[in-house]
Amino acid sequence: MFQIGFPELLTLLVLALLLVGPKRLPEVAKFLIRIGSKLKSQYEKISNEINDEIGTEEIKKDIFNEMKLRELELENSEGDDGEK
């Protein structure tokens, strides 16, 4: 999703150090990590609920089966052409 390299990470760290200060930086970092993990778990929960509601696994299986059926039909039609 985000492509953050070392220079960007270092810039964010220096900026956070300047804005928050060295004494409160660990406290703020823990808070941000806690918020991030809560957001991630909520996102996963909502994503799973949506996937369950619309039945994405069934749709994936149906698409896979359709593709296999078309492959078999193509193989059979090519085999029939060779016999004629």
N, C-alpha and C positions, 0 to 999 in steps of 0.2 A: 504494500500500500504506500507507505512513505519510504523514500530512499534517503536515509540520513547517513552521511559519511562522517568520518572522524572530524574534519574541519567544522562541519555544521554543529556537531555535538559539542565540540570545544567552544564554539561561539555561544551556544545556548548556555553552557555551564558558566562562562565568564559573565554573560548577561545576567543570569540568575544570581550569581555572586554579588554583582554590583547592585542589583535591585533589592535583594533580600538581606544581604549581609552574611558574613561567615557564621555568626552565632545562630541565626534562624534557618540557615540553608538546610541542615539535616531534617529539621522539623517540617519544613515546607516540602522537601523531597518525599518524606514519608506520606504526607497528606496527599500529594499529587499521585503517588504510586497507588495509594488506597483508592482514590477516586477513579484512577485508570482501570484498576482491576474490577471495581464495581460496574463501571461502564461496559467493560468487556463482557462480564458475566451477563449483564442485562441484554446486551446485543446478541449474545449467543442464545439466550433464552427466547428472545423474540424471534430470532431467525429460525430456531428449531420449531417454535409454534407455527410460524408461517409455513415452513416446509411440511409439517404434519397436516396442516389445514388444507393445503392445496394438493397434497399427495405427490410430492416431487419424486419420491422413490418409485411409485407406480408409473409415473410419466417416463422416467428414465428406463425402466424395464420395458415399457411399451415401445419406446423409440428403439431400444436395442433389438427387441424382437422383430420390429418392422425392418430394420436394416438387415438382420440375418435372413429374413424371409425374402427380401429383394435379392440378396446375394445368391441364395439358393435358386431363385427363379432365373437369374441371369446365367448361373451355371447350367441349369437344365435347358435353357433356350440355346446356349452355345453348344451343348451336347446334341441337341436335336438338329441343329444346323449341320453338324459334322456328319450325321447319318444320312442326310438327303443327298 
